[in-house]
């Protein structure tokens, strides 16, 4: 692993008195890197919106299928994972480097607990490279410049944006971030994206009160979007089969699992 950009101020930014998304998400998928306040808020949200644990698991499983697909079937050897979250089993670099030991992965997040774990857990193998950048999704110019130290932006890159644009509350700003990141990578690159929705056809109505509670009791604030707004993130790209679907159903075999109100898709930059 190359030298990570971990600031000495990380601990100073850690607030264990307020629930934080990375830690609550970790709690929902059965992890142990969370605090009592995260467990309390996580339980309350799960009471209001019981499917949230299914969403968390489905999103994580989508990551595994998407990275495997890109590494095995699309020949992808570079991944920019924006909004990493807390490391668990089968992180992006582990999945990619099982297929392609020379794969290069850069993680981006700005949570101090994620930073701490990244220093010890997000390590690659000798053939490839793994790095971690402390940066915010709202500052694409910052993390793109730093990512160029590890990734070759003259070659295709898979841009991973799983459950991160929902923390960019302004939809126009979120679209601009996607455009700016995709403009930095060449033809042959991919966008991998998941995003919560309030669309009723996938059971998303319950997101609205649950997110209202979240925004009043946890950080950072979050929003769901309509399928049409989420589809707009893929403007100018070619959606790969099966298109934009509930992330639980994306290349998931017979599709027998129930849909969750989180869309997922992989798209190609022509």
C-alpha positions in Angstrom: 0.0 0.0 0.0 1.4 3.4 -0.9 1.5 6.1 1.7 -2.0 7.1 2.6 -3.1 10.7 3.0 -4.2 10.3 6.6 -4.2 13.6 8.5 -3.1 14.0 12.1 -6.3 15.9 12.7 -8.5 12.8 12.1 -9.0 12.1 15.8 -9.9 15.6 16.5 -12.8 15.3 14.0 -14.2 12.2 15.6 -17.5 12.8 17.4 -18.7 9.8 19.2 -21.7 11.6 20.6 -23.6 11.8 17.3 -24.5 8.9 15.1 -22.5 8.8 11.9 -23.5 7.0 8.7 -20.4 5.0 8.2 -20.7 3.5 11.7 -24.5 3.0 11.6 -24.2 1.3 8.2 -21.5 -0.9 9.8 -24.0 -1.7 12.6 -26.7 -2.7 10.1 -24.5 -5.2 8.3 -23.4 -6.8 11.6 -20.1 -5.1 12.1 -18.6 -4.0 15.4 -17.0 -0.7 14.5 -19.7 1.5 16.0 -20.8 3.2 19.2 -23.8 3.1 21.4 -25.2 6.2 19.8 -24.9 4.6 16.4 -26.7 1.5 17.6 -29.5 3.5 19.2 -30.1 5.5 16.0 -29.7 2.5 13.8 -32.3 0.5 15.8 -34.8 3.4 15.7 -34.4 3.8 11.9 -34.8 0.0 11.6 -38.0 0.1 13.6 -39.4 2.9 11.4 -38.0 1.2 8.2 -37.3 -2.5 8.7 -36.0 -3.0 5.2 -32.9 -0.9 5.9 -30.8 -3.9 6.9 -31.8 -5.6 3.7 -30.7 -2.5 1.8 -27.4 -2.4 3.6 -26.7 -6.1 2.8 -28.0 -5.8 -0.8 -25.8 -2.8 -1.4 -22.7 -4.6 -0.2 -23.5 -7.7 -2.3 -24.0 -5.5 -5.3 -20.5 -4.1 -4.8 -19.1 -7.7 -4.9 -21.0 -8.6 -8.1 -20.1 -5.3 -9.8 -16.4 -5.4 -9.1 -16.2 -9.1 -10.1 -18.0 -8.4 -13.3 -15.8 -5.4 -14.2 -12.6 -7.3 -13.3 -13.5 -10.6 -15.0 -15.6 -9.6 -17.9 -14.7 -6.0 -18.7 -10.9 -6.2 -18.0 -11.0 -3.3 -15.5 -7.8 -2.9 -13.6 -8.3 0.5 -11.9 -11.0 1.4 -9.4 -11.7 4.8 -7.7 -14.0 4.0 -4.8 -15.6 7.2 -3.6 -17.4 7.0 -0.2 -15.6 3.9 1.0 -17.3 3.5 4.4 -15.8 1.2 7.1 -13.8 -1.7 5.7 -15.4 -5.1 6.1 -14.8 -8.4 4.4 -14.4 -8.4 0.6 -13.5 -4.8 0.0 -13.1 -3.5 -3.5 -9.4 -4.1 -3.7 -9.7 -7.7 -2.3 -12.4 -8.6 -4.9 -10.6 -7.0 -7.8 -7.1 -8.3 -6.9 -8.4 -11.9 -6.6 -9.1 -11.7 -10.4 -6.3 -9.3 -11.3 -3.4 -9.1 -8.8 -2.1 -6.0 -10.6 -5.3 -4.0 -10.1 -4.9 -0.6 -8.6 -7.5 0.8 -6.2 -7.9 4.2 -4.6 -10.4 4.8 -1.8 -11.9 8.2 -0.9 -13.7 9.0 2.3 -13.5 11.7 5.0 -14.7 9.9 8.2 -11.9 9.8 10.8 -12.8 6.2 11.9 -12.7 5.1 8.3 -9.3 6.7 8.0 -8.0 4.9 11.1 -9.2 1.5 9.8 -7.9 2.2 6.3 -4.4 2.5 7.5 -4.3 -1.1 8.6 -7.0 -2.9 6.6 -7.1 -1.5 3.1 -3.8 -3.0 2.0 -3.2 -4.5 -1.4 -0.8 -7.1 -2.6 2.7 -6.7 -4.1 1.6 -6.7 -7.7 -1.1 -4.1 -7.4 -1.6 -0.9 -5.4 -4.1 0.3 -2.8 -4.3 3.9 -1.5 -6.6 5.9 0.7 -7.4 9.6 0.3 -9.0 11.8 3.0 -11.3 13.9 0.9 -15.0 14.9 0.6 -17.2 13.9 -2.3 -18.0 17.6 -2.7 -14.4 18.3 -3.7 -13.8 16.2 -6.8 -10.8 18.3 -7.9 -9.0 17.5 -4.7 -9.4 13.7 -4.7 -8.9 13.4 -8.5 -5.6 15.2 -8.2 -4.5 12.9 -5.4 -5.8 9.8 -7.0 -3.6 10.5 -10.1 -0.6 9.6 -7.9 -1.8 5.9 -7.9 -4.1 5.6 -10.9 -3.3 6.3 -14.6 -6.1 8.5 -15.9 -5.0 7.7 -19.4 -6.4 4.2 -18.9 -9.9 3.1 -18.1 -11.1 3.5 -14.5 -14.2 2.2 -12.7 -15.6 5.0 -10.7 -17.5 3.5 -7.7 -20.1 5.8 -6.1 -22.1 3.4 -3.9 -24.5 5.2 -1.5 -22.6 8.4 -1.6 -24.5 10.9 -3.8 -27.4 10.7 -1.4 -25.2 12.8 0.9 -25.1 15.5 -1.8 -28.4 17.1 -1.0 -28.6 19.4 -4.1 -29.4 17.3 -7.2 -27.7 19.7 -9.6 -24.6 19.7 -7.5 -24.6 15.9 -7.4 -24.9 15.8 -11.2 -22.0 18.2 -11.5 -19.8 16.0 -9.3 -20.5 13.0 -11.5 -19.9 15.0 -14.7 -16.6 16.3 -13.3 -15.3 12.9 -12.2 -16.4 11.2 -15.4 -14.7 13.9 -17.5 -11.4 13.0 -15.8 -11.5 9.4 -16.9 -11.1 8.1 -20.5 -13.4 6.3 -22.9 -13.7 2.7 -21.7 -14.2 3.7 -18.1 -17.3 2.8 -16.1 -19.6 4.3 -13.5 -20.9 2.0 -10.7 -23.6 3.7 -8.7 -26.2 2.9 -6.1 -28.7 5.4 -4.6 -31.7 5.2 -2.3 -35.1 6.0 -3.8 -38.5 6.9 -2.6 -40.2 5.3 -5.6 -43.2 3.2 -4.5 -42.7 0.5 -7.0 -39.6 -0.7 -5.1 -41.1 0.1 -1.6 -39.3 3.4 -1.1 -42.1 5.4 0.5 -40.8 4.5 4.0 -37.5 6.2 3.2 -39.0 9.7 3.7 -40.0 9.6 7.4 -36.9 7.5 8.2 -34.6 10.0 6.6 -36.3 12.8 8.3 -35.5 11.2 11.7 -32.0 10.5 10.5 -31.4 14.1 9.5 -32.6 15.3 12.9 -30.5 12.8 14.9 -27.4 11.8 12.9 -24.9 13.0 10.4 -24.3 13.6 7.6 -27.8 14.6 6.2 -29.2 12.3 3.5 -31.8 12.4 0.8 -33.5 9.9 -1.5 -34.3 10.6 -5.1 -36.7 9.5 -7.8 -35.7 6.9 -10.3 -35.7 9.6 -13.0 -33.3 11.8 -11.0 -31.0 8.8 -10.4 -31.1 7.8 -14.0 -29.9 11.3 -14.9 -26.6 10.6 -13.3 -25.9 8.2 -16.2 -26.4 10.9 -18.9 -24.0 10.3 -21.8 -23.1 6.8 -20.7 -24.3 3.4 -21.9 -26.1 1.4 -19.2 -25.0 -2.2 -19.2 -27.5 -5.0 -18.7 -29.8 -5.3 -16.8 -29.9 -1.5 -16.7 -30.8 0.5 -13.6 -32.7 -1.9 -11.2 -33.0 -2.5 -7.5 -29.5 -3.3 -6.5 -30.7 -6.6 -5.0 -31.6 -7.7 -8.5 -28.5 -6.5 -10.5 -27.0 -9.7 -12.0 -28.2 -11.6 -9.0 -29.1 -14.9 -10.7 -32.8 -15.8 -10.7 -33.9 -12.5 -9.2 -35.9 -14.3 -6.4 -34.8 -11.9 -3.7 -37.2 -9.1 -2.9 -36.5 -5.7 -4.4 -35.0 -3.1 -2.1 -35.5 0.7 -2.5 -31.9 1.3 -3.6 -31.2 1.4 -7.3 -28.0 0.1 -8.7 -26.4 0.2 -12.2 -23.1 -0.1 -14.1 -22.6 2.2 -17.1 -19.9 2.5 -19.7 -18.3 5.7 -21.0 -18.1 5.4 -24.8 
